């Protein structure tokens, strides 16, 4: 790592954060620039950059905690729902795996994934993309 990772500094107690929950392998804390108040970030304590770097043995705990946080954000804040989001590289403001749990309310004004959208065409069919993904699996 060429420079100090912000989330690693939070994990190590070098930077302050409002902690929501912690385990020996994870830390959940409030985003310091929340999309909406109560926006939680869940990170593994181990420095990993993207979801596919998460070791298989940590996947169950990480995602079970994500489920618990989703319910806690919705129930604890009286939210109508939530948005669960992981960015890999693109739009990842800190290069450390993090899962967002963002409280949502009906008509909260958030417009997400409305565009641009690409349709499959006869010259560029869906099956071509499916074949490439299957081959990579």
JOURHU-V839180 format. One record per backbone hydrogen bond with DSSP energy under -0.5 kcal/mol. CO is the residue of the C=O (numbers start at 1). NH is the residue of the N-H. Records with the same first field share a line. If there is no record, write none. Layout:
CO=NH ; NH
//
This chain:
5=9
6=10
7=11
8=12
9=14 ; 15
10=13
17=19
18=30
21=28
25=45
26=23
27=43
28=20 ; 21
29=41
31=34
36=39
39=31
40=101
41=29
42=99
43=27
46=48
48=97
50=53
51=54
55=58 ; 59
56=59 ; 60
58=62
59=63
60=64
61=65
62=66
63=67
64=68
65=69
66=70
67=71
68=72
69=73
70=74
71=75
72=76
73=77 ; 79
74=78 ; 79
81=104
83=102
85=100
87=89
88=90
89=92
91=93
94=96
97=44
98=87
99=42
100=85 ; 102
101=40 ; 103
102=83
104=80 ; 81
105=108
110=112
121=124
124=121
125=128 ; 129
126=129 ; 130
127=131
128=132
129=133
130=134
131=135
132=136
133=137
//
